[in-house]
């Protein structure tokens, strides 16, 4: 579906879904970093389920419009992690797993939630859960890419610690470039086969 096909109602639903995804992903990445020894995310206020602590303006717009979004980059000190810089891979993997698990949890809860709602609200909730699942899969796949400002950029810092600060420094500019690239459809077209595979496994769709 092209972003030009989005209606106002669909945009609102995608925005609500994205707020949920950002909260789950951002909190998990920060919480795992803290659990591994870096207290920085806790002091930065990122170990929180409040989506406002994690939402990035450009990343949110790109996610809602082009299905390729990200949260506000999280500063993680690889030298503070107990596993060393390899702990960054654990942080990235945890973000991926939590994003996918959040979508699965909503789908598992759907049969119990929908019967409790009026018909109109039930229809909206059904659509919201579907959209959240789809965007969660896209978000998880996009954010394992080792590119700033994505969560996967931590993999660059793991491979080359000396460039960690440089990666953080260019993240805002890289976000603009990435959003422009996402607008062309290159990101979703490239990741399309992986999306269909993962969506089939966790959402039962293709």
C-alpha positions in Angstrom: 0.0 0.0 0.0 1.4 3.4 -1.0 1.5 6.2 1.6 -0.8 8.2 -0.7 -3.5 5.6 -0.1 -3.7 6.4 3.6 -6.9 7.9 4.8 -7.2 10.2 7.8 -8.7 7.3 9.9 -5.9 5.0 8.9 -3.3 7.6 9.7 -4.7 8.0 13.2 -4.7 4.2 13.7 -1.2 3.9 12.5 -0.1 6.7 14.8 -1.7 5.1 17.8 -0.1 1.8 16.8 3.3 3.4 16.5 3.0 5.1 19.9 2.5 1.6 21.4 5.5 0.1 19.4 7.8 3.0 20.4 6.9 2.5 24.1 7.6 -1.2 24.0 10.7 -1.0 21.9 12.2 2.0 23.6 11.6 0.8 27.2 13.0 -2.7 26.4 16.2 -1.4 24.8 16.8 1.0 27.7 15.9 -1.6 30.4 18.2 -4.3 28.9 21.1 -1.8 28.7 20.6 -0.9 32.3 20.3 -4.6 33.3 23.6 -5.2 31.6 25.3 -2.5 33.5 24.9 0.9 31.8 22.9 3.1 34.1 22.9 6.0 31.5 19.5 5.2 30.0 17.9 5.2 33.5 19.4 8.7 34.2 18.3 9.9 30.8 14.7 8.9 31.6 14.6 6.3 28.8 13.8 3.3 31.1 10.1 4.2 30.9 7.0 3.0 29.2 6.0 6.6 28.6 6.1 6.8 24.7 7.0 10.5 24.9 10.4 9.5 26.3 11.1 7.5 23.1 9.3 9.1 20.2 11.4 10.7 17.5 9.5 13.2 15.3 11.1 12.2 12.0 11.1 8.5 12.9 7.5 8.6 13.9 6.4 10.4 10.7 8.5 7.9 8.6 7.0 5.0 10.4 3.4 6.1 10.1 3.7 7.1 6.4 6.3 4.7 5.0 6.4 1.8 7.5 10.1 2.5 8.2 10.3 4.2 11.6 12.5 4.4 14.6 12.6 5.8 18.1 14.9 8.5 19.6 18.4 7.1 19.5 19.5 5.7 22.8 23.0 6.4 24.1 24.6 3.2 25.4 28.2 3.0 26.7 29.6 -0.3 25.5 32.4 -0.1 28.1 29.8 0.0 30.9 28.1 -3.2 29.8 29.2 -6.4 31.7 29.5 -8.4 28.5 31.5 -5.6 27.0 30.7 -4.2 23.6 29.1 -7.5 22.6 26.3 -6.5 25.0 25.2 -4.1 22.3 24.1 -7.1 20.2 22.0 -8.2 23.1 20.4 -4.8 23.4 19.5 -4.8 19.7 18.2 -8.4 19.8 16.1 -7.6 22.9 14.5 -4.6 21.0 13.7 -6.9 18.1 12.2 -9.6 20.3 10.1 -7.2 22.4 8.6 -5.5 19.4 7.6 -8.8 17.9 6.3 -10.1 21.2 4.2 -7.0 21.7 2.4 -7.6 18.5 1.9 -11.3 19.3 0.5 -10.4 22.8 -2.1 -8.1 21.3 -3.2 -10.8 18.9 -3.5 -13.4 21.7 -5.5 -11.0 23.8 -7.8 -10.0 20.9 -10.4 -12.8 21.3 -10.8 -11.8 25.0 -11.0 -8.0 24.4 -13.2 -7.7 21.3 -16.3 -9.4 22.8 -16.3 -6.8 25.6 -16.6 -3.9 23.3 -19.6 -2.4 21.4 -19.7 -3.3 17.7 -18.2 -0.1 16.4 -15.4 0.0 19.0 -14.8 -3.7 18.4 -14.3 -3.1 14.7 -11.9 -0.2 15.4 -10.0 -2.3 18.0 -9.7 -5.2 15.5 -8.2 -2.9 12.9 -5.8 -1.3 15.4 -4.5 -4.7 16.5 -4.0 -5.7 12.8 -2.2 -2.5 12.0 0.0 -2.7 15.2 1.0 -6.2 14.1 2.0 -5.2 10.6 3.9 -2.1 11.8 5.6 -4.0 14.5 7.0 -6.5 12.0 8.3 -3.6 9.8 9.7 -1.8 12.8 11.5 -4.9 14.1 13.1 -5.6 10.7 14.1 -2.0 10.0 15.7 -1.5 13.4 18.1 -4.4 13.1 19.8 -2.6 10.2 23.2 -1.3 11.3 22.4 2.3 10.3 22.0 5.5 12.4 19.5 6.5 13.8 18.1 3.0 14.1 18.6 0.8 17.1 20.8 -1.5 14.9 23.3 1.3 14.8 24.6 -0.1 18.1 26.0 -2.9 16.0 28.3 -0.4 14.3 29.6 0.7 17.7 30.1 -3.0 18.6 32.2 -3.6 15.5 34.1 -0.3 15.8 33.9 1.2 19.3 35.9 4.2 18.2 33.1 5.3 15.9 30.4 5.0 18.5 30.3 8.8 19.2 30.5 9.6 15.5 27.4 7.4 14.9 25.5 9.2 17.6 26.5 12.6 16.2 25.2 12.0 12.7 22.0 10.3 13.8 19.8 13.4 13.3 21.0 14.0 9.8 21.0 10.3 8.9 17.3 10.2 10.0 16.4 12.8 7.4 18.2 10.9 4.7 16.6 7.6 5.8 13.1 9.1 5.8 13.6 10.4 2.3 14.9 7.0 1.2 11.9 5.3 2.9 9.5 7.6 1.0 10.7 6.1 -2.3 9.7 2.6 -1.1 13.2 1.3 -1.3 13.3 0.2 2.3 10.0 -1.7 2.3 10.7 -3.2 -1.2 14.1 -4.5 -0.1 12.8 -5.9 3.2 9.5 -7.2 1.7 10.5 -10.9 1.5 11.7 -10.9 5.1 8.5 -9.1 6.1 6.3 -11.6 4.4 8.2 -14.5 6.1 8.1 -13.0 9.6 4.5 -11.8 9.2 3.5 -15.2 8.1 5.1 -16.8 11.2 3.8 -14.4 13.9 0.7 -12.9 12.3 -0.5 -15.7 10.1 -0.4 -13.3 7.1 1.7 -13.0 3.9 
